[in-house]
Amino acid sequence: MNSIAQTLAEELGQKLQYVENVIALLDEGNTIPFIARYRKEMHGTMDDTTLRNLETRLNYLRNLQSRKEEIRNAIEAQGKLTEELAAAIEAAVTLAEAEDLYRPYKQKRRTRATVAKEKGLEPLALAIFAQDGQSPEELAKGYIDPEKGVETLEDALAGASDIIAEMISDDADIRKALRLKMERQAVITVQAEDADKDSVYRLYYDFKSPVSRLQNHQILAINRGEKEEFLKVSLSLPGAEGQAVVCRGALKPGGVFSPFVRAAAEDAYSRLIAPSAERELRSALTDRAAEAAIGNFALNLKPLLMQRPVKGFVTMGLDPGYRNGCKVAVVDGTGRVLDTNVVYPTFSQKKKEEAIAVLSGMIRKHSVRHIAIGNGTASRETEAMTVEMLRNFKDVSYMIVNEAGASVYSASKLAAEEFPEFDVNLRSAVSIARRLQDPLAELVKIDPKAIGVGQYQHDMPAKRLDEALGGVVEDCVNAVGVDLNTASVSLLQQVSGLNGSIAKNIVAYREENGAFTSRPQLKKVPKLGPKAYQQCAGFLRVPESKEILDNTGVHPETYDAALKLLQLCGYTKSDVAAGKLEQLGERFAALGGEQASQACGVGVPTLEDVVKELQKPGRDPRDDLPAPILRTDVLEMKDLKPGMVLSGTVRNVIDFGVFVDIGVHQDGLVHISQVCNRKVRHPSEVVQVGDVVKVAVLDVDVDRKRISLTMKNIPAEA
């Protein structure tokens, strides 16, 4: 019998010892970021994604094991648990298989078979189903009993047929065989509820496909179209394949009673098995598509959060609007609000000129360097006004910022606590400005589902989506690290080992006692115990500390090893502060990893991380990413011509393509077939959200607001 650890090791292609170590670490209450970063020797340097997959699968297998125990106990309590059945339950590898085995023993609602059993017809059904040569009619004569409601021979046979049909329906092997057959050969047929009624689902008004070829985005679109009553959906097996599977499982070859049992088997299929099998398959397809969509959402969310920040510059945020005007906020290089206003550039030419005058005054007063414009309503007009204004400011540039979720944040309790003096609209402008300065610090304040880089996220299982996206946010925050003396509660609560309560206590302690001057000072924060300190310390930076290692990703438990490594390589701690460690990597390599490991008392992977941290104390890994595109001019859709080559920013990556912002207020679509010159299974193999890419225009449909782009065969010099 394979243990859960063995199963996971086989599925993930990892050593059993590593998997067992990870399970033990998780059971001890360690977080994924902490395990990934500071326990590499114990798990063979698995990355955070692999570790989260392991954790998810571990939970599933443990739930499966628990459910199998419940099933065994329930059947045993009925006195019906055999060695063969117990072995079958133990061998079940999915919840569906375990539930199939339990089906015959579950408490059922009143059925036709139940009624027949109450009439005393179960022995007749068992005798007929034995298919041992006796005639059904001869056997049934002894069961005619008007007092029990069995008036005729036909009544007895009908009741026996109902019981046999239910027995066949409850057969786990038959259900498993049919499930496999349907997964491979079933066909989905989709029709319009009203073909004359147009909708976004028109593509599926007359649609048929083998389920084995059905794409995940098609499943989700069909499901939503059915839910909104535009589509009607059915699943079926070609010909009589379904009946054939059931009959093969129910009939004994050459049995005398084949016609009678065959009829009962066909009844079982059409009345009992097929409807539930269709529901199960639809559910399985939906689960598969949902899991893929959640994975895709998480895949897109990570690079969005990890976009390179535009730090240290005074930034103006513009939240465009028609009726309520364009909300304006100016923030300094740290995100502190300097000024706010509201202008009305869309009301008239005079109002636009007034808006330019007001904004120009704010730019001069605060030395604004960048302008962030939200991409929502009235964004086009606001951008045009900004370009006109910037003709007088040669050193100022702008960028269109995805404002998804900004309104959610601005109306939240968190925003009200952060900016009690501002109304909802001005908070949104502040958020837009800060998104340009530090996307991660601002986006962590927003429910990831509201950020808008997924497909059909509102149709996903909420708990699973929250878990997946929450894990991505946590991984990103910890990968970057957090300044202990400037981080908001929202950012701090994403740090390994911390929660909302402890994060608030950290901020309260900071406000009462001043800036933290060392990592160990964290131990004085209420409710932050030894375990929480162990989990969070390495991810919190303290630039004000006299201990230079407090401003690195080196964990306090490894400080001694870091100092020994410096000594071995001929450096001192003061060299770290002075930035004189350019040769540290070469000297470490010359020592030999194993020799250095023995001398320092920690593993080679940990020492390699220490080397990287010592060379760049306080480094932000996002600084190595491509800079965002800052513009000074504007394009309109009517300016686009086929063949035109442009730079754009990837906004969303989905199953069938990539949406790219090329600066015309309508993202263009690069179909999966146009992503690159080779065939790919998913566009994420080539690009990710936030990438700056070169694209060529294939086609422009101004009326339908559709832009077709390609990333293939773009000249290198373009």
Summary of the structure (lengths in Angstrom):
residues: 718
radius of gyration: 32.7
end to end distance: 60.4
largest distance: 104.0
contacts: 2281
relative contact order: 0.07
helix: 55%
strand: 12%
